[in-house]
């Protein structure tokens, strides 16, 4: 009989504490990256254009041969420690620099107050507040998952003595309200894909519009539209996050699949049922860790085109002022070699 989700989370936290001492300090080791033209890093992971990303010398995840805990839709986000490890390949420092500089380029005022929707662990906001010599004074995160909110607060507590500069609220990105206004809002890592209808998207955009100062910006990060037009053949996207202990020794790895070959894509609704699976492998055997360290879920996610974003944003009161092919100003959205994301800059 499968253990329940709460038991799984407790066991996962026990494992992480055992390996590293505390959850906040348990970090993935560096992921190897290759440079493309202009010195731009080509990264693998979620929303990667790579069609078949392997796991190095390790075996790919086989659903039939693993004891997966099958989760109801949306509950993969109730495992924040796994999610955080899975996206440890992100270069938060470089991405935050792009986000802040891009806002400054298209707005008449600095980004002193930032809002991130579907913020997950809140790593981008934490990095923005840590970054020296920048304008950010306060960051607010919003997420639907209470587990993710709690986890993000814990991470911030480890980073900041003064928590008055950071707040994390539980809420729906389609319908939210804050008494204060923000200079810039971020919707990253394809989080807008959870808005599967035009009504959902417009509700999200309208709530964001109301939360921004006039002249404020929204920065969206989505999969590149070429992914939408190649959905006739769903492809597998997976990667591995090596884990190191406090002595720098490899102590395990987290293997991730974010979209598989058997996923169903509906060309009418433009919704792909993404297979998301994560398997935590560790090099320490403990007799009291009986719960499966693997989870699997199917997550419906919408594929967007650039023209759809332009139309829905305009309908919600925004102007689309720029598009890029990555969280990097050097990558043109039309660059066939380097563009692997659709990054849209909206202005109120």
C-alpha positions as CSV (number, residue, x, y, z in Angstrom):
1,X,0.0,0.0,0.0
2,X,1.4,3.4,-1.0
3,X,2.2,5.8,1.9
4,X,0.3,9.1,1.9
5,X,1.7,12.3,0.6
6,X,2.3,13.7,4.1
7,X,4.4,10.7,5.0
8,X,6.4,11.0,1.7
9,X,7.2,14.7,2.5
10,X,8.3,13.8,6.0
11,X,10.6,11.1,4.7
12,X,12.0,13.3,2.1
13,X,12.8,16.0,4.6
14,X,14.4,13.4,6.8
15,X,16.6,12.2,4.0
16,X,17.7,15.8,3.0
17,X,18.4,16.6,6.7
18,X,20.4,13.4,7.0
19,X,22.5,14.2,3.9
20,X,23.2,17.8,4.4
21,X,22.0,19.1,7.8
22,X,19.1,21.2,6.7
23,X,16.8,21.6,3.8
24,X,17.8,25.2,2.9
25,X,21.5,24.2,2.5
26,X,20.9,21.1,0.4
27,X,22.0,22.2,-3.0
28,X,22.5,20.4,-6.3
29,X,26.0,20.4,-7.7
30,X,26.7,22.4,-10.8
31,X,25.1,21.1,-14.1
32,X,27.4,21.0,-17.1
33,X,26.5,23.6,-19.7
34,X,27.6,24.2,-23.2
35,X,28.1,27.6,-24.8
36,X,26.5,28.5,-28.1
37,X,27.3,31.4,-30.3
38,X,28.0,34.7,-28.6
39,X,29.0,32.9,-25.5
40,X,25.4,32.2,-24.6
41,X,24.8,29.1,-22.3
42,X,22.5,26.5,-23.8
43,X,20.8,25.0,-20.8
44,X,18.8,21.8,-20.6
45,X,15.7,21.2,-18.5
46,X,12.1,22.2,-18.5
47,X,11.1,24.1,-21.7
48,X,14.3,23.0,-23.3
49,X,14.2,22.6,-27.1
50,X,16.2,19.3,-26.7
51,X,14.1,16.5,-28.1
52,X,15.8,13.6,-26.3
53,X,17.8,14.6,-23.3
54,X,19.4,11.6,-21.6
55,X,20.7,11.0,-18.1
56,X,24.4,10.7,-18.8
57,X,25.6,7.2,-18.0
58,X,22.6,6.4,-15.8
59,X,19.5,4.6,-17.0
60,X,16.4,6.5,-18.1
61,X,13.4,6.3,-15.8
62,X,11.2,3.4,-16.6
63,X,7.7,3.8,-15.3
64,X,6.9,0.1,-15.4
65,X,10.0,-0.8,-13.4
66,X,9.7,1.9,-10.7
67,X,7.4,2.1,-7.7
68,X,5.9,5.5,-8.4
69,X,3.5,7.3,-6.2
70,X,0.8,8.5,-8.6
71,X,-0.4,12.0,-7.6
72,X,-3.6,13.8,-8.3
73,X,-3.3,16.7,-10.7
74,X,-1.4,19.6,-9.2
75,X,0.1,17.7,-6.3
76,X,3.6,17.6,-7.7
77,X,3.8,21.1,-6.4
78,X,3.1,19.8,-2.9
79,X,6.7,18.3,-2.9
80,X,8.6,21.6,-2.8
81,X,12.0,20.1,-1.9
82,X,11.9,17.8,-5.0
83,X,10.8,20.6,-7.2
84,X,13.5,22.9,-5.9
85,X,16.2,20.3,-6.6
86,X,14.8,19.6,-10.0
87,X,15.3,23.2,-11.1
88,X,18.7,23.6,-9.5
89,X,20.2,23.9,-12.9
90,X,18.8,27.5,-13.3
91,X,21.4,30.3,-13.2
92,X,19.4,32.5,-10.9
93,X,22.0,35.2,-10.7
94,X,22.2,35.7,-14.5
95,X,18.4,35.4,-14.9
96,X,17.7,38.0,-12.2
97,X,20.2,40.4,-13.8
98,X,18.3,40.1,-17.1
99,X,14.9,40.6,-15.4
100,X,16.0,43.7,-13.5
101,X,17.8,45.3,-16.5
102,X,15.0,44.5,-18.9
103,X,12.5,46.2,-16.6
104,X,14.8,49.3,-16.4
105,X,15.1,49.4,-20.2
106,X,11.4,49.5,-20.8
107,X,10.1,51.4,-17.8
108,X,10.7,54.9,-16.6
109,X,11.4,53.8,-13.0
110,X,13.5,51.2,-11.2
111,X,12.1,47.9,-9.9
112,X,11.9,48.6,-6.2
113,X,8.9,46.3,-5.5
114,X,8.6,43.0,-7.4
115,X,5.8,40.5,-7.6
116,X,6.2,36.9,-8.8
117,X,3.2,34.8,-9.6
118,X,3.3,31.0,-9.2
119,X,6.6,31.7,-7.6
120,X,7.4,28.1,-6.4
121,X,10.4,28.2,-4.0
122,X,10.9,31.9,-4.7
123,X,14.5,31.6,-5.8
124,X,14.4,34.4,-8.3
125,X,13.0,36.8,-5.7
126,X,15.5,35.8,-3.1
127,X,18.3,36.3,-5.5
128,X,16.9,39.7,-6.5
129,X,16.9,40.8,-2.8
130,X,20.4,39.4,-2.2
131,X,21.9,41.1,-5.3
132,X,24.2,44.0,-4.4
133,X,23.8,47.4,-6.0
134,X,20.4,47.0,-7.4
135,X,17.1,48.8,-6.8
136,X,15.0,46.0,-5.3
137,X,13.7,46.8,-1.8
138,X,10.9,44.4,-1.4
139,X,9.7,41.2,-3.1
140,X,6.3,39.5,-2.9
141,X,5.6,35.9,-3.9
142,X,2.3,34.3,-4.7
143,X,1.6,30.6,-5.1
144,X,-1.5,28.3,-4.9
145,X,0.3,25.5,-3.1
146,X,0.5,25.9,0.7
147,X,3.4,23.6,0.9
148,X,5.3,25.7,-1.6
149,X,4.5,28.8,0.3
150,X,5.8,27.3,3.5
151,X,9.0,26.1,1.8
152,X,9.7,29.4,0.2
153,X,9.2,31.2,3.5
154,X,11.7,28.8,5.1
155,X,14.3,29.5,2.4
156,X,13.9,33.2,2.8
157,X,14.2,32.9,6.6
158,X,17.6,31.2,6.1
159,X,18.7,34.1,3.8
160,X,17.4,37.2,5.6
161,X,17.6,38.4,9.1
162,X,15.0,41.1,8.3
163,X,12.0,39.3,6.8
164,X,10.1,42.6,6.3
165,X,11.7,42.8,2.8
166,X,10.1,39.5,1.7
167,X,6.5,38.2,1.8
168,X,4.9,35.1,0.5
169,X,1.1,34.8,0.1
170,X,-1.0,31.8,-0.8
171,X,-3.4,32.6,-3.7
172,X,-4.7,32.0,-7.2
173,X,-2.8,33.8,-9.9
174,X,-6.1,34.3,-11.8
175,X,-7.7,36.3,-9.0
176,X,-5.6,38.2,-6.5
177,X,-5.4,41.7,-4.9
178,X,-2.8,43.6,-3.0
179,X,-3.2,46.9,-1.2
180,X,0.2,48.0,-2.5
181,X,1.3,48.3,-6.1
182,X,4.4,46.8,-7.8
183,X,7.0,48.0,-10.3
184,X,7.4,44.7,-12.1
185,X,5.7,41.3,-12.1
186,X,7.3,38.0,-13.1
187,X,5.6,34.9,-14.4
188,X,8.5,32.4,-15.0
189,X,9.2,28.8,-15.9
190,X,6.1,28.4,-18.0
191,X,3.8,29.0,-15.1
192,X,1.2,30.7,-17.4
193,X,0.8,27.4,-19.1
194,X,-1.5,26.3,-16.2
195,X,-4.0,28.9,-17.5
196,X,-5.6,26.6,-20.0
197,X,-8.4,28.9,-21.2
198,X,-8.4,32.4,-22.6
199,X,-10.6,33.4,-19.6
200,X,-8.0,32.2,-17.2
201,X,-5.2,34.1,-19.0
202,X,-7.2,37.3,-19.1
203,X,-8.1,37.0,-15.4
204,X,-4.5,36.6,-14.6
205,X,-3.4,39.5,-16.8
206,X,-6.2,41.8,-15.4
207,X,-5.3,41.0,-11.8
208,X,-1.6,41.7,-12.6
209,X,-2.5,44.9,-14.5
210,X,-4.3,46.2,-11.4
211,X,-1.4,45.3,-9.2
212,X,1.2,47.3,-11.2
213,X,2.0,51.0,-11.3
214,X,1.4,52.7,-14.6
215,X,4.5,52.1,-16.7
216,X,5.2,48.9,-14.8
217,X,6.3,45.7,-16.6
218,X,5.4,42.0,-16.7
219,X,8.0,39.5,-17.8
220,X,6.7,36.2,-19.0
221,X,8.8,33.1,-19.7
222,X,7.2,30.4,-21.8
223,X,8.3,27.5,-24.1
224,X,9.2,28.7,-27.6
225,X,6.3,28.6,-30.1
226,X,8.2,26.1,-32.2
227,X,7.3,23.5,-29.6
228,X,3.6,24.1,-30.3
229,X,4.0,23.5,-34.0
230,X,6.0,20.3,-33.5
231,X,3.4,18.7,-31.1
232,X,2.4,16.2,-33.7
233,X,5.2,14.1,-32.2
234,X,5.5,14.6,-28.5
235,X,9.1,14.3,-27.4
236,X,10.8,13.3,-24.2
237,X,12.6,15.9,-22.1
238,X,14.6,14.8,-19.1
239,X,17.6,15.7,-17.1
240,X,19.6,14.7,-14.0
241,X,20.6,16.9,-11.0
242,X,23.7,15.5,-9.2
243,X,23.7,16.1,-5.5
244,X,26.7,16.7,-3.3
245,X,27.3,16.5,0.4
246,X,29.0,19.3,2.4
247,X,32.4,17.8,1.6
248,X,31.8,18.0,-2.2
249,X,31.3,14.3,-2.7
250,X,28.5,13.1,-4.9
251,X,25.8,11.6,-2.6
252,X,23.0,11.0,-5.1
253,X,21.0,12.4,-8.0
254,X,17.5,13.5,-8.9
255,X,16.3,12.2,-12.3
256,X,13.5,14.3,-13.8
257,X,11.2,13.8,-16.8
258,X,9.2,16.9,-17.8
259,X,7.2,15.7,-20.8
260,X,7.3,12.2,-22.4
261,X,6.8,10.6,-25.8
262,X,3.4,9.2,-24.8
263,X,1.9,12.6,-23.8
264,X,-1.4,13.5,-25.4
265,X,-1.6,16.8,-27.3
266,X,-4.9,18.3,-28.2
267,X,-4.4,20.6,-31.2
268,X,-7.8,22.2,-30.7
269,X,-7.3,23.4,-27.2
270,X,-3.4,23.4,-27.5
271,X,-3.2,21.5,-24.3
272,X,-0.5,18.9,-23.7
273,X,-0.9,16.5,-20.9
274,X,2.7,16.6,-19.6
275,X,4.1,13.6,-17.8
276,X,6.1,14.8,-14.9
277,X,8.2,12.3,-12.9
278,X,11.0,12.7,-10.4
279,X,13.1,10.0,-8.9
280,X,15.4,10.7,-6.0
281,X,18.4,8.3,-5.9
282,X,20.8,8.5,-3.0
283,X,24.0,6.6,-2.2
284,X,23.1,5.9,1.4
285,X,21.0,3.0,2.5
286,X,18.8,3.5,5.6
287,X,16.6,0.7,6.8
288,X,13.9,3.1,8.0
289,X,13.4,4.9,4.6
290,X,10.8,2.6,3.1
291,X,8.7,5.1,1.2
292,X,9.2,5.4,-2.6
293,X,11.4,8.3,-3.6
294,X,9.7,8.6,-6.9
295,X,6.6,10.5,-8.0
296,X,4.7,10.8,-11.2
297,X,1.9,13.0,-12.4
298,X,0.2,14.1,-15.6
299,X,-0.1,17.9,-15.7
300,X,-2.3,19.7,-18.4
301,X,-0.4,22.6,-19.8
302,X,-1.3,25.0,-22.6
303,X,1.1,25.8,-25.5
304,X,1.0,29.4,-26.5
305,X,1.9,31.2,-29.7
306,X,3.4,34.7,-29.8
307,X,0.3,36.2,-31.4
308,X,-2.0,34.7,-28.7
309,X,0.1,36.3,-26.0
310,X,0.0,39.6,-27.9
311,X,-3.7,39.5,-28.3
312,X,-4.6,38.4,-24.8
313,X,-2.1,41.0,-23.3
314,X,-3.5,43.8,-25.4
315,X,-7.1,42.9,-24.4
316,X,-6.0,43.1,-20.8
317,X,-4.6,46.6,-21.1
318,X,-0.9,45.8,-21.8
319,X,1.5,46.8,-24.6
320,X,3.9,44.1,-25.8
321,X,7.2,46.0,-26.0
322,X,9.7,43.2,-26.7
323,X,10.2,39.5,-27.1
324,X,13.3,37.4,-26.6
325,X,14.3,33.8,-27.2
326,X,15.7,33.3,-23.7
327,X,16.2,35.1,-20.4
328,X,19.1,36.8,-22.3
329,X,18.8,40.0,-24.2
330,X,21.3,38.7,-26.8
331,X,18.9,35.9,-28.0
332,X,16.5,37.0,-30.6
333,X,13.1,35.2,-30.5
334,X,13.5,34.3,-34.2
335,X,17.0,32.8,-33.8
336,X,16.6,29.2,-34.9
337,X,19.8,28.1,-33.2
338,X,19.7,29.9,-29.8
339,X,16.0,30.7,-29.1
340,X,14.4,28.0,-26.9
341,X,12.0,30.1,-24.9
342,X,9.4,32.8,-25.5
343,X,10.2,35.7,-23.2
344,X,7.6,38.5,-23.5
345,X,7.9,42.0,-22.0
346,X,4.5,43.6,-21.3
347,X,4.1,47.2,-20.2
348,X,1.1,48.8,-18.4
